[in-house]
Amino acid sequence: MRKNKVILSSVALLMAAGLAACSTGGSTGSTGSTDGASGGDKPSIAFIQGVIGDNFYISMECGVRAAAEELGAEVSVQGPQKWDPALQQPILSSVSATKPGAILIAPNDVSALQRPLEEAAKNSKIVLVDTTVENPEFAVSEIASDNLGGGAAAFEAIQQLVPDGGQVLVIDNQPGISTTEARVKGFEEAVGKDSKFEYIGVQFAKNQPAEAANIVTATLQRYPDLKAIFATNIFSAEGAATGIEQAGVKGKVQVVGFDAGPAQVDALKDGTVQAIIAQQPYDIGYQGVEQALKSLKGEGTEKKIQTGFTIVTADSLETDEGQAALYASEC
């Protein structure tokens, strides 16, 4: 990856086309909603989000709906109000009872969703999108970002922002989430190779921005020379930005966030966050429907698909590539 440059994925233009397609109304509520298709001859696909209201999953829903419309499928969308396997499991059970042709799901936990998904796979094709479980053999496809590479790229961004090195912190969601654990691992492996940096560990905000802000405040009391923070998801980055602002160290502590929702873009614009790593949720959703329909037709599927990412800075935000990487607020 080139130094002092924005690192743009080769599929940024695909994202541009995808997000441009998200121009019609959609629903991300916890109850089912359809895309208006009629006719029982169309295959049915249920999309279960990791959590509703998250711009990442809204963008993914845009891809799901666009693919379903183009390829001729009916789609319903459900999701829990919080990132909690205890809330997601009943939704999965309810959806599975209707025996849709396929279920696209972002499991909330690698262990808790294992058995429920194995049961659901007896009646429906399962495509795992974004997150996975301990043993995904039952799934016809797994589609997710290159999260290990994304974590390494986050550290490279910090190296560019803090060339003299120093103490770095990771704020993660919670243990047991495959995607963010991979990001942390990629970051830890990268930071371990650079002796100029001192890694002071990972702390968990449990998808609560207020908790991430508290973590920043407490960490600065213990490590007043903290130089940089890697926040592994939307809510961690949002809270880290707030904590930086409240502590009065804006510009002194560099923040690299994951995901490109409105809050992250605002933080990038005002200088609280210096770089954001945007995934390609639209593409994940679109390909999820493609793989589901292939399986329903008896065609071969790709067992594992990795999508890329784009690193966006304030300098690149208003470029075509930067705008294409941002997440949707509605479809």
N, C-alpha and C positions, 0 to 999 in steps of 0.2 A: 504493500500500500504506500502511496506516495505521501511524503511528509508535506505538511503545511498546505495540503489540498483537501477539498471535500472528497470523500470516497463515495462514489456513486455506483449503485448496482447496475448491471447490464440490463435489467428489466424495468428500469424506472419508467420508460415510455409505456410499457404494459400497464403499470400502475396508473399512469395518466389516463389511458383509455378506460381502465376499469373504474376509477373514481368518477370519470365523466359520465359513466353509465348510471351512476347512482343518483338519478335526478327525480325519481318518482317516490312517492311516500311509502314507508315501510313501518313495521312495528317491532319493537324489542321488548315487549311486555312479557310477564311470566306466564301468561296464558297463550294458547296457540293462536296463530294468525296465518292466513293463507295468502298466496299471491294472486288470488282471484281466478285461477285456472279452473276450468270445468271439464267434466268428462272423466268417467271412472277408468278409462283406458290408459291414462297417464300414470307413470310410476310416482309413488309418494315418497317424499324425503323429509325427514324431520331434522332440524338443526337445533341442537341444545348448546347454548352459549356457556362460557365459563361464568359470566356474570352479565346481567343486563345493564344498559346505560354506559358501558365502556366503549369508547370510540374505536378501540381495536376490534371488538366484536361487532360493532355497528358496521365498520368497513368490511369485515368478513361476511356479514349478512348481505351486504350489497353484492358481493361476489357470488354468494349462494343464490340469491334471487335472480341475478342476471343470467347465470348459467342455467337455472331451472327454466326461465322463460325461453332462452335460446334453444335449449335441448329438449324441451317438452316434458317437464315434470311439475308436479304439484309440490309446494314446499310449505312447511309450518315452522315457526320459530318460537322457542321457549328459552327460559333461562332463570336462574335463581337471582334473588335480589342482592345477595352477598356471595362472595367467593367462599363457599362452605359446602363440603361434600354432603353434610347432613341435609342441606336444602336442595342440592342437585339430584341426589338419589331418588327422592319421590317423583321428581319430574321425569327422570329416566324410566322409572317403573310405570308411570302413567302413559308415557309415550310408547313404551314397548308393548303395553297391553293392547294398543290399537294396531300393532303389527304393520308398521309402515315398511315400504320396500327397503329403505335404508335409513340409517341414523348417522348424522354427522355430529360429533360431540367433542368438546374440549374438557376432558375429565378434570375435576377439581383436585384430585388426589391420586397418587400413583397406586396406593393400596386400597383405599376405601371403595373405589369404583371398579376394581378388578372383577370381583364376582358378579355384581349387577350387570356389567357389560358382557361378561361371558354368557349370562342368561339371556340378555337381549339379543345376542348374536345367534341364538337358536331360531329366531323368527325374522330377523332383519340383517341386512348387510351393515357392517359397522365401519365407518371411516373416522379415524382419530385426527382431529385438526388442532394444531397448536400444541396441545399437551398430550401425554400418553400415560400408560400404566406399566406396572412391573413386567407383565408378560402379555404383549399385544398380539400374540399369534392369531387370535380370533379375528382381528381387523383385516379387511381387504386392502387397506392402505393407511399409511400414516403420513401426514403432510404438516410440516412445521418449518420455521426459520432455522437457519444455521446458527443456533444459539451459542454453541461453543465458540464459533468464529466471531459472533457478535460481542461476546465478553472480551475476547482478545482485542477486538477493534476498539472497544471502550477504553482499554488500557492504553492503546496506541494514541488515542485522542488525548488522554491525560498526559502522556509523555510529551506531546506537542505543546500542551497548555502549560505544563510545569517542567520545563527541560532540565532544571537543576535537581529535580527529585523532591522527596519528602514523604510525609505520612499520608496514606490513602485508606479510605474506609469504603466498604460496600454496604448498602442498605437493600435488603431483599424483602420479598413478600413473606413467605413462611416455608418451613421445611416440607418436603414431600411433593413439590411441584416440579415436574421434569424440565420445563423450559427454563425457569429462572435458576434452577440448580446447575444447568449446563452453562448459563451465562456466568454464574459465579465461578464455576470450574475454569472456564476459558480465561477469565480475568485473573484468577489466582495463579494459573500456570504462566501467564504472561508476566505478571508482576514479579514472580519468583526468579525470573531471568534477568532482572534489572536491579543491580545492587544499590542504585541511587534511591530506590523507593523502599519505604517501610510499610508493609501491609499490616494494619492493626485489626483486621478481622471483618466479619460480616455480622450484622444485626438485622432483626426481623421486625418489619412494621405491620405485618398482617393486613396488608391492603388498606391501611388507615393512614391517610396523609398526616393527621394530627400526631400519630405515633412516630412517623418518620421525622417530623419537625422536632419532637421531643428527643429523639435519638441524636439529632444534630446538636441540639443544645447541650445535652449531657456529654457527648463526645468532645465538644469544644472545651468544656470545663476540664476534662481529663487530658486532652491533647490540644492545647492552645495553638500549636504549630501545624495543625492539620492543613494539608494543602489541596486535597481533592477528594471527591465523593463520586462513586459509581452507584447510581440508583437503577435497579434492575427492571422496574416496570413503571407504568403511568403514575400510580398512586405514591410509590416511593419517591419518584422524581418530584412530584408536586409537593409532597411534604418536605423534602430536602430543600427545595427552593424557598418554601416558607420559613424553615428553620434558619437558613442562611440570612434571609431578610431580617428576621427577628433578632438575630445575634449581631447584626450590624457588620457582617463580614462579607457583604456582597462584593465580588471582584477579588477578594483575598483567598476565598476557598472556591476552587473550580468544581463545577458539577457537570458530569456527563450522565444523561438520562437515557433510558430505553423507552421507545415508543414516541409517537408524534401526534398526540391529541392536542386539543386547544390549549389546555393548561400548560403543556410543555412548550408549545409555540410562543405563548405569552411570556413564559419565563426566558425563552431564548431571546425574544425581542428586547426584554428589559435588562438583559445581561446577568440575570441570576443563575441561569443555566447556560453553559458555554457550547454544548454540543448535545444533539439528540440522535439516537440511532433508531431509524424508522424501519419497521418490518413491512411485510407485504401481505397484510391480512386479506385484502380483496382477492389476490391471486390464490391464497390458501383456500378460501371459500369456493372460488370458481373451480379449482382443480379437485376439490373434495366432491363436488357434484359430478364432475366428469368421471372420477374413479368409481363413484357409487353406481352410476348408470352403466358403466362398462361391466361391473360385476353383475348387475341385475340382468344384463344381456348375455351373460356367460362368457364375456370376453376377458382376456387377461388384464390384470391391473398392475400398477407400479406399487410395490410393497412399501417403499419409503421414498418420499419426495422432500427435498430441502429447497426452501426459497431463500433469496438473498435479503440484503438490507441496504439502507442508504444512511450515511452519516451526514447530518444537516447542521450547519453552523449559521450564525447570523448573516455571514457574508453570502451564503448560498441559498438562504431561505426564499428569496424572491425570484430565484431562477426557475425555469420551467421544471427542471429536475427536482428542485427543492419543493415546489408546490405539488408536484405529482406524488411525492412521498408522504404528504400529510394525510391523516386519517379523516374519514367522513364523520359528520355529525348526524346525518340521516341519509336514507336511500331515496 
